């Protein structure tokens, strides 16, 4: 599957896909140029304006310190999306190593890697992430590493299956019959045809990682207040849930919409690649 073909099929997005693409574009802008969407300082306090309800002056209201929630949600997109992307990169990177070892290695290595992956895969992602955080300690770096390693078994299984499928394909067999060196066959044929489908997998993975990392922050094991990271905002706002609902509703909506948009876009990319 190549880029021109993908672009040629852009009209198949449909209303849901277009909406998801718009949300993802908003997240990219909020990540790279947050001041275009919210020019204020996300940590600027104004005690006199504390707990202002959502309205024209403060679209998402203000928190207990008078900080504008909309500004914090916008600036938090970069932290949430960046942390999710970093965790996904770790998971896919480790999954690549295990997947290629299992897919191209001897049977005993495939069996050994497979048993380890199955044991780890049996544990829910959040539970495994909590175990890793408990060992390493709380913090943003620890939560990123924990979510990345916790998602590794899933990526390893996908990549192992993909590597074995590509390695048994007709064009790889033809390259071998031509007398090409095994390393050249792997680098020039197996790797490109294995990595391209990761575009959709990574898109789905970032959405899931945003949820997991936000969950750890909500539990006080990741980013902590006053960071505008969405999970940390939920953690800070839960104390005022009855009196200031907007402190949790808007960060929660941001997490939900972002994860849903990335999931919809990732599934669409997967259908396009399969076509």
Secondary structure, 3 states (H helix, E strand, C coil): CCHHHHHHCHHHHHHHHHHHHHHHHHHHHHHHCHHHCCCCCCCCCCHHHCCCCCCCCCCCCECCCCCEHHHHHHHHHHHHHHHHHHHHHHHHHHHHHHHHHHHHCCHHHHHHHHHHHHHHHCCCHHHHHHHHHHHHCCCHHHHHHHHHHHHHHHHHHHHHHHHHHHHCCHHHHHHHHCCCCHHHHHHHHHHHHHHCCHHHHHHHHHHHHHHHHHHHHHCCCCCCCCCCCHHHHHHHHHHHCCCCCHHHHHHHHHHHHHHHHHHHHHHHHHHHHHC
